[in-house]
Amino acid sequence: MLAEIKGLNEECGIFGIWGHEEAATLTYYGLHSLQHRGQEGAGIVVGGNGTLQFHKGLGLVTEVFSRGELEQLTGMAAIGHVRYSTAGGGGYTNVQPLLFRSQGGSLALAHNGNLVNADELRFRLEQQGSIFQTTSDTEVLAHLIKRSDEPILKERIKEALTHLRGAFAFLILTETEMYIALDPHGFRPLSLGRLGEAYVVASETCAFDVIGATYEREVEPGELIMINKQGVRSERFAPRVARSICSMEYIYFARPDSNVDGINIHTARKNLGKRLAFEAPVEADVVTGVPDSSISVAIGYAEATCIPYELGLIKNRYVGRTFIQPSQSLREQGVKMKLSPVRGVVAGKRVVMVDDSIVRGTTSKRIVRMLREAGATEVHVRISSPPITHPCFYGIDTSTKEELIAANHTIEQIRQLIEADSLAFLSPEGLLQAIGRPNDSVNCGQCLACFTGQYPTKIGGEHVGTCVQTSWCEY
Ligand code: SF4
């Protein structure tokens, strides 16, 4: 689907490798496969051999790096980042990895997620004398590490991580070591793999496939992994709590060929479609999905209802980054450029149009109109997530509550606004069952806060909810 033009934006993607002569080039390929998670900027820092070198810039990975720039980045370890700015805004200085040089040694940071107490920590650190280079929440960690009284870097990092609240998957590279950390709730996915003798880490497993690496395991929530020439060491910086992995990773963000915490995304989305068909069947002639993320859902819906799946909407892949267009009218122009109905498929037909979410409603309305203009006699909209009624504080740009159509309208009002013949959303229970998280007390949890308002962490000093568990979860 076209989340970037309807107000639901990706967060970031991170990739790291330790122990390979082509570390920078492999990171480039890894970042390229994670490009869907952020298109505003990209960067790579290489190290592990006594120095840290970096290159970063605004734009897509292929725009930021040329062959010559990659050849300059020599070192057997690297971390990389693709960015969509959710905290601190855009601009070159906020493009990651962030690199900090000081007397005690240099350190580079790449972060996926959003810290909910970054402002509070920043205020305190500034009062103590810290001067920030960026407006990114990520920089807070570097200052906390620097100010820690612990004698060795690993302990300083562990101590610093305990001050952070919210969603974070961090990669830290020094001249001699790489560190990997995931927040205690595990909001964001982070997987470990191997490429020969080298260690790799990535936001999504599709980054392993592109470089021929094999998947080893997930980074555990609250885990700190240290890799250096002596080997790998895993420690905890926080006790285990129930997992709160982001539901939107399964619904929209991750690539269909990735496995997120052991669950294949295409399969999860097909199951969402099947469950949606069970909860909201309708008489129709064809099922179509809004590309890309809703195609798997539409296939599942079609399979379960025995209504043929057809490619009723085509995405123009060569439009470019319309997401930087700021105004609503330009965003709507972007919809026309990016999506086209297939007249021969939808003309004279009752169409089920499957999408993953409705944020402001303007994109859905435009697609419904587009299908009608192409000859569809009825358009039934089916959404593979519950209504988004609350903002996300964990790294997904879901707009403010005022902009969220479902926060201020009933489902019938939304149906009328988007001009659909019928409209149905998946239930939260259906979402949990279809994704099918593991049946154990610690790992089964899933964040549903943007659908329920039950936030798994304190927001602005208040604890407003708990992690939503799957129905079979005992805790
Ligand atoms: S609030 Fe929604 S988008 Fe944000 S982490 Fe939770 S499930 Fe994901």
Residues whose N, C-alpha, C, O or C-beta is under 5 A from the ligand:
A	BS01	SF4	C246 S247 M248 P391 C392 F393 Y394 I396 C447 L448 A449 C450
